[in-house]
């Protein structure tokens, strides 16, 4: 006789504790601001997100002023003093939601989140009389918004890490060529300064300084193998021989010719 439970299938998943534990909504609302409507300076004890459905304005946080337009979200954290003002010609229409959280997730540690993919969530919440029907809906909205922002933050960090990793690989393989950081940035379709910031954040050193390290490391190997100074400089991307000698001695405390002779003598002895 077949056991009636023999075909039973059970799937169970554990929810790993994270920043979202202890998150609870406090208030929410929608506002169509009048021309040049302003609020603040004010300090709050909780997190507050404003998502701009239409219009534009300015948001001031820690002495910096940020323009905020349709599709942007400005972020207010506990104990921060902030002010914000709607535009004269195209004042804001925004939705806000305030909440408590034990910790502030990394993706909210910025003044403005540009064009997050959450519009449909707030548009859905705005149906009816520009409000949510019950407290359960508020919890749903808050968690969905934070989840979307979290996922976008992960994708953005991965993309930024990819930019830095690509640049590092490029520098390590193309060091003998006339390398231009600006051209690498153009290939990636990002700003040169932004690429430099990402690379420095990932590896603790600017890309141009890293390129110099790679070139000098390769040059030392070549000199120890008996290659001439001028030949080594050319093979490692240095176009100025005196600059090569100066950089090499500053880094290794020995001039390239002495390094070559030292390597040659060691090679003979061995």
N, C-alpha and C positions, 0 to 999 in steps of 0.2 A: 504494500500500500504506500502510495507517494505521500510524503509529509507535506501538509498544506503550506508549510513555511519554507520548503526547499527552494522555491523560486524567489524568495524575498531578496530584494536588493536594497541596500542601505548606503546612502551617501551623507557623510557628515563633514562639515568644514569648520575649522576654528577661526575665530575673529581675533587677529593679533592686536593687542593693545597698542594704541598710538595716540597722536595728538587729538583725535576726534572724540576720545573718551572724555567725558566731562563737559562737552560742548552743549550749551542749552540756549535757545533763543529767548530774548527778552522783549524786544519790540520790533515792529515793522510798520511800513507805511509807504504812501505814494504822494508826491507833491508836484504840482505845476507851479513853479516859482514865477513871481512877477518880475518885471524888469529890474535888474540890479539888486535883487533880493540878497541879503547877506546874513550870515550867522556866525557868531563868535566875536572875539576869542572865547573858546570853551574847552573845558577838560572833562573827560568822561572816565568812568571806572570800568568800562567794558569795551569790547570790540564793536566797530560799526562800519558797515560797508554801504556805499552809495553807488548804485548802478545808473548811469545816465542813459535814459531812453531816447531823449531828444534834447537839442539845444547845446549850449556850451557855457563855460564859466571858468573860474580860477579857484584853486585849492592851495592854501598856505599851511605848511607844516615844517616845524623846526627852522623857521626863517626863510624857507625856500618856497617860491611860488610856482605852481604847476598848472598849465592850461589843461582843462579836462573837457572833452567833447563827447558827442554821441557814441555810445558803445564802450566808453571807458568806465572804469570803476575806481573811485578813490577810497583809501583805507585809513581808518582812524583806529589807533591802538589805545589801550588803557593808559591814562595819565598823560597823554599827549595834548598839548595846547594847539588847537587848529582853528582856522577860519576859512570860510568859503563864500563865494559870491557868484551869482548868476550873471550872465551877459546882459547887456542893455538891449541889444537887438534880438538875440535868440536865447532867452532865458531857459534854464534847465527844466526838464521834466525827468524826475528820477524816482527810483524805488530805493528804499533803505531797509536794512535789517540789522538789528543789534543783537549781540549774543555774548555770553560768558564762555570762557575757555581757560582751562588750567594753564595751557601753554600757547604761545603764538607760533603757528607753523611757519616755516621758512618762506613759503610762497606769499605770505601776507606781510612780510617785513619790507614793504616798499610803500611809497606814497600813492602811486597810481599804477594800476594794472591796465595795460593798454589792450583794448579789444579782446577781452576774454570771451570764450564761446559759451555765454550763459544767457544771452538775450531771450531765447525761447523759454527759459525757466521763469524769468520775470514777466514776460508777456503772458504766459499761462497763468501766473499768479495775479495778473492785473485784470483778468477776465471778470465779468460781473461788475461790481461797483468798486473797481480799483482796489480790491482787498482780497484777503484769504478767508475761506469760509469757517475754519476752525483752527484750534491750536495744533492739531495734527498736521494740517497743511503747512503751517509755519515750520514745524520740524522737518518736514519733507523738503520744503524749499531750501532751508538752511543747509541741510546735509547734501543735497544735490549740488548746490552752488559751490560749497567747499570741496566736494569731491571733484567737480569739473576743474576748479582752480588748481587743486592738487595734481591732477593728471596732466594739466597743461604745464605746470611747473616742472614735473618730471620729464616731459617731452622736451621742454626748452633746455633744461640742464643737459640732457643727453645730446641734444643738437650742439650746444655750446662745447661739450666735451669732444664731440666729433670734430668740430672746427679746430680745436687746439691739437687734437691727435693728428689730424691731417697735416697741419702746419709743421708739427714736430717731425713727422715722417718725411715731409718734403725737404726740410732743412738737412736732415740726416742723409738724404740720398742725392740732393742737388747742391751740396755745399761748394762744389768746385765751379759751379756756374755763377753768373752774375745775378744773385738772388735779390729780389725786391719784395719786401713785405707788402707794399701797397698792391702789387700785382697778385700776390697770393690772396689778399683780401678781396680783390676784384673777382677773382675766380670763384670765391665762396659767396660773392654778392653781399658782403658786409663791409662796414667801415673799417679802415686800417686801425684806428685808435681802439675800436671795439675788439678787434682781433687781438691786438696787443694786450688789452686788459684780460681777455679770456685766457690767453696763453700764460700770462704772468700768474693768474689765479690758479691755473692747473699745475704749473711747473715751478713757480716761485722765481721766475726770471723772464725778462722780456725776450721776444723771439730773436731780435738782433744780437743780444748778448749770448743767447743759446747758440746761434749760428757761429759766432766767434769761438765759442768753446769747442764746437764740433770741428771747425777748421784747424784750430791749434792742436787738438788731440790727434787728428789725422796727420798733421804736419810732423808732430813728434815721432809718430810711428815711421813715417817715411825717412826722416833724418836718421833715425836709429838703424834703418835698413841700408843707409849709405847714399841716399839720393842727395844731389846738390841742393844748396839753399835756394837758388833761383828757381830750379826745377820744382822743388817742393812747394814754394810759394805759389807758383802757377798752377800746380796740380790741386791745391787746396783753396783756390778762389781768391787769393790775394793779388791785387793788381799793382800794388806799390811795395817794392822790396824793402824799403826802409821802414815802412809802416809794419810790415810783417815781422821784421827783426825786433822792432820796438815792442810790439804786442807780445811776441814770443818770450822775450827776456823778462818782461813785466810779469808774465804768468808763471814761468818756470825758473826764473832767476838765473838763466844761462842763455847766451846768444845762440842762434840757430847753427852757426858754423861750429861752435864748441860742442853743441849737442851731436852734430854729425860726426865730428872727430871722436867724441867719447863713445858713440855707438859703434864706430868703425873699429876702434881699438878693442872694445869688448868682443866684437865679432871675430877679430883675429885671434884673440886669446882663447876663445872657445873652440 
